[in-house]
């Protein structure tokens, strides 16, 4: 009898253990929210008290923020195209530029972000801005409302039969053929364009603001997840706050020009603008008049803030929708943007520069066991979002993925950056290395070298390159940039730039 009792207990214990093994751990849901042209400083909770971002503030307070998240550059003026190709593929800048041909030929889709998540058992969803050579339907299972690079693309084509990228070939500047919304405001009486006027198209094309359409798409996806037992991965890519910066009147009216300050680094004209590719022929720079005026910068900033606050409102509705599913205790939200934006800093308007305002984006992660209201100043790339989601999904990072998960930094298992230095390259016109609190910028076509001490000069206003005390620092960083170029498969020859720069001095 005693032996029988022991046998029964053993069977019961074994059965319980076996039953527990059969119950799989539920994989977490991942919601990736991607803004367009949103600089790192455009969030109230991160120090900008002029802007209203209550829902993004909640992400800051309820999760961990990386204060130094960077993009790696671009092959043309559309920096967002390179940024998005890198985040979808996991490959670094110049490598993915070559890899795009595979997508065009219908190859290698299985190695994209969406397909890797799908292979891990996820239902995948995508809506919003795409601007990647691969078709979104080849990367995600559920796709709706894929948007072009900017709302104005269709607008320009309608008026000119050509996209902005071909204007230079025609000997035209954007302001020459599309004055509405460009080269403005000329003065305080310039009312030729307003962000609330729906007749201008742009974000209003189709009758409903594109950010609101994306919100509704996202809520529709969220509703679909209620009937599925699979974990879900959502890629929600807003076009906002990219220009044309249009928002409903109630959001524009939240801001007064009297309350908007001029950036410390404001300049009427950036002295190297033409040689580094930021002259009047660059579409982004044609948005405001040359030379820049304080009034024009205030107007553009007001419209920028209004569109971000409108974006923030939609994000709030999406989060509310997620909370109603009852799955938020097993859901991670990652928010970032494809790069930053100048909006008047250094006399620039766009993102085609090496200054932090243009290459640095916000980056927040919220979810189970993620520390709340934690800020980490370790350097990362914003494309680390892909590798982070793969780790959350239990997917071993493929060897071809260059970028890294940030979870070890979030959890405190690692303190130092995964990257020895931060690199950025823009066509053949700009190169940058950011390391140990310093930044070295090159404009190779002009043999210009700039050095900034980022701790003492975070606004990057005091160039130290010609200072004899910093000669060794310049030499060291220049040599490190050349080594970093090889790692990045960057073939631009910059070897003579420093020598030529000093010869001119």
Order of alpha helices (4+ residues) and beta strands (2+ residues): alpha-beta-alpha-beta-beta-beta-alpha-alpha-alpha-beta-beta-alpha-alpha-alpha-beta-alpha-alpha-beta-alpha-beta-beta-beta-beta-alpha-alpha-beta-beta-beta-beta-alpha-alpha
